[in-house]
Amino acid sequence: MRNVPSRRIASPAATPMRNVLVTGASRGVGLAVAQRLAGAGYRVLALARKDSEARVNAAASAPDGAFAFVPFDLDGTEGIP
C-alpha cells in the first residue's frame, strides 16, 4: 500500500455538524473514514453489511460514545424504522 498524504478533517467545533453516518464501514475506505472522523471528535454511526474484527478494533480505540456500529444492508428498505 502506498503512502497517501493525510488531509485534515475539521473539528466539530469548527462546523455545525457533529454527528455523521458512514456506510461501508466494515473495512477499507469506509472504515478508515469512520476512524478518522471519530478520532477528530465526531460521533460516528457506522453502517455495514458485515461485522468485522477491524470494526471491533476501531470501536475500541475510539473515545467513549464516538463510534457506534450497526449491521445493516442498504439493499433493502424493510429494516428501516
C-alpha positions, -999 to +999 in steps of 0.1 A: +000+000+000+015+033-009+017+062+015-011+087+008-009+122+023-033+128+051-059+155+048-072+174+078-107+169+090-123+200+105-130+196+142-167+195+153-162+229+170-154+244+136-185+230+119-222+228+129-224+190+121-213+168+150-229+135+140-220+116+109-233+084+092-207+063+073-217+034+051-195+006+041-177+009+074-166-027+080-134-024+060-114-003+036-122+033+029-154+033+049-137+020+080-108+045+076-132+074+072-152+063+103-120+060+123-107+094+112-139+112+120-143+095+154-107+105+162-114+141+152-143+143+177-173+134+156-199+109+168-200+082+141-228+059+132-211+032+111-232+010+088-220-021+071-235-054+060-209-075+078-193-072+112-155-074+112-126-076+136-113-043+122-146-026+131-144-040+167-108-026+170-120+008+156-148+010+181-124+000+210-099+027+200-124+055+196-133+078+225-164+066+246-196+072+227-178+083+195-183+052+174-214+030+171-217+002+146-250-010+131-250-041+109-274-030+081-278-038+044-288-008+024-300-030-004-335-034+011-358-010+029-376-034+052-351-029+080-356+009+081-377+020+111 
